[in-house]
Every structure is written in C-alpha cells, then in structure tokens.
Amino acid sequence: MPTEISAKTNITIKLDKSLVRRIRVLAAEQGTSISALIAARFEEELNQRGRYESAKKSAMAAMRKGLNLGERPLTREEMHEPQ
C-alpha cells in the first residue's frame, strides 16, 4: 500500500500577543499544537468551500434542466392574470 508523503512548509504570521495566548490555551485544552490547530481550521474551511461549490454546481445543473410538471408552460398572460 503506498504511503502518502507529507511535505510541510513553515510560514510566518504576525498575531497580537493576547490572541497568541488565547490560541495556546485553546490548543492545550484540545491536546494539540498551535500549528495543528490552525492547519485543522484551514482544512475545515477549504473542505466546506469544496462542498459548497459542489452543491452550487449541482443546483445550477438542476435549474438548467428544470422541472417537468407534466403540463404545457403558462403563457405570459396566464402568469399575470388575477387570481
């Protein structure tokens, strides 16, 4: 079975000291590192974006296809006549 090789890259970000303290506490409470916590959050955001794009593409295809209601389409006049 092939093993996935994970290449990691260091990045530098600037955060307020108070935010870093809060992130450290959060990471400690979850038993993880700040790096793992941030990576997981980005992964979650990107996965959600992918699911959204997939749902959007599916909805757009369904709208292009339309619904077959089994009747002829209404005329403009029929659509606008009072009930």
LUMSEDREN-775715 format. One record per residue (C-alpha): residue number from 1; residue in one letter; z, x, y. Coordinates in steps of 0.2 Angstrom, whole numbers, padded with zeros to 4 digits. Layout:
BEGIN
  kolke  romi     zz     xx     yy
    NUM     A      Z      X      Y
...
END
This chain:
BEGIN
  kolke  romi     zz     xx     yy
      1     M   0000   0000   0000
      2     P  -0005   0008   0017
      3     T   0009   0011   0029
      4     E   0007   0007   0047
      5     I   0009   0022   0059
      6     S   0018   0018   0075
      7     A   0014   0029   0089
      8     K   0026   0026   0104
      9     T   0024   0031   0122
     10     N   0038   0035   0134
     11     I   0037   0026   0151
     12     T   0047   0027   0166
     13     I   0053   0012   0176
     14     K   0065   0010   0191
     15     L   0078  -0003   0190
     16     D   0093  -0007   0200
     17     K   0109   0001   0193
     18     S   0118  -0016   0192
     19     L   0103  -0023   0182
     20     V   0104  -0007   0170
     21     R   0122  -0010   0167
     22     R   0119  -0028   0163
     23     I   0105  -0024   0151
     24     R   0116  -0011   0142
     25     V   0129  -0024   0139
     26     L   0116  -0036   0133
     27     A   0109  -0023   0121
     28     A   0126  -0018   0115
     29     E   0130  -0036   0111
     30     Q   0114  -0038   0101
     31     G   0117  -0021   0092
     32     T   0101  -0014   0098
     33     S   0095  -0001   0111
     34     I   0088  -0005   0129
     35     S   0071   0001   0123
     36     A   0071  -0010   0108
     37     L   0077  -0025   0118
     38     I   0063  -0023   0131
     39     A   0050  -0020   0118
     40     A   0055  -0036   0109
     41     R   0054  -0046   0125
     42     F   0037  -0039   0129
     43     E   0031  -0043   0111
     44     E   0038  -0061   0113
     45     E   0029  -0063   0129
     46     L   0012  -0057   0123
     47     N   0014  -0067   0107
     48     Q   0017  -0083   0117
     49     R   0002  -0079   0128
     50     G  -0009  -0077   0112
     51     R  -0003  -0094   0105
     52     Y  -0006  -0102   0122
     53     E  -0024  -0095   0123
     54     S  -0027  -0101   0105
     55     A  -0021  -0118   0109
     56     K  -0031  -0119   0125
     57     K  -0047  -0114   0116
     58     S  -0044  -0127   0103
     59     A  -0040  -0141   0116
     60     M  -0056  -0136   0126
     61     A  -0066  -0137   0110
     62     A  -0059  -0154   0106
     63     M  -0063  -0160   0123
     64     R  -0081  -0154   0122
     65     K  -0083  -0163   0106
     66     G  -0075  -0179   0112
     67     L  -0068  -0194   0103
     68     N  -0079  -0206   0093
     69     L  -0071  -0223   0097
     70     G  -0085  -0232   0087
     71     E  -0092  -0242   0102
     72     R  -0105  -0238   0115
     73     P  -0099  -0229   0131
     74     L  -0095  -0240   0145
     75     T  -0106  -0242   0160
     76     R  -0101  -0236   0177
     77     E  -0099  -0254   0182
     78     E  -0089  -0259   0167
     79     M  -0077  -0245   0170
     80     H  -0074  -0251   0188
     81     E  -0073  -0270   0186
     82     P  -0057  -0278   0190
     83     Q  -0046  -0282   0175
END
